[in-house]
């Protein structure tokens, strides 16, 4: 029995043979985003930061800038101070607390009547006094009355009737003559002489304690 010959298989006329190198490449999701093996992933996992370390870093990032700002304000802009003694009564009393500003005298010269905190080498503590004489002026005190360039000075802030005299003095450039409002009980320029303007720490700006005395300085 003759076995019929198999006819060769032919492709339909619209079929095309596409070589593997010409076929579109399809990648699985795993190939597009390869997964790291478990052991390898563990070695690169972010380490957990201890809570204490994290909190410490947060505190430092908050406190350090605040301290820098506070130091800057204290050195260059303003600071709190406390009145000690009674040399400025009745304007200021002992244990009152003030804020002194340090900026204005970088812009302009001190003015007569300003209440200032000064540094005097003879004293360990800062003193608070009122500017009475300015650079280039001649100051004299006769029977408690202050004369500036020969003219009596109106001083409504003085406590009681001042006593004493002081010989004529030409105040040098760059210096001021300071005195307390409680004129008969004040250690001031009458004892230690004019004060360099550079020794003025600041200008009394505001009273803030006790609360009843709160207000800006006149």
C-alpha angles and dihedrals in degrees: 000000000000116000110222113242116250112241114234113263112250129194121236113264094254095051119108131195111229117196117228092247089058097046118107111262116238120191128196119236088253090059094047092049106022114209118232116232117254096251093048093047092053093055091056099040113121113261117240114247115228112252093235091054092048092049091046091053091049092050092048092049089054103037101041095058089045091052092048091051091047092051091047092051091046094050101040112015117027146334140188121248139174128231113237125191129003104272092114099048132163091023094048131015132206116278094019112136124225141183113226121198122216102191106075097067089055086062103037141007121270117273130224110263096029114138108225141177110232137189114226118185093219092062131062093210131057116257128219115214143147123257108242106161128040131207114289095017126120111231125194134168121209119182090337095311116118117223122197113197088341096309123111114246120231107229112176091166095065116114111234126325111324120227134203138046137251126200120245112283129186105218109226122237111271093028137097132200112231131193138173123250090232086067098181092051105040133107102210145128090319085071105030102023132233118341124230111248088230087064092062105108095191150320118265105248111165142006112223105165135089092030093230089063095047113137147096120287116255 
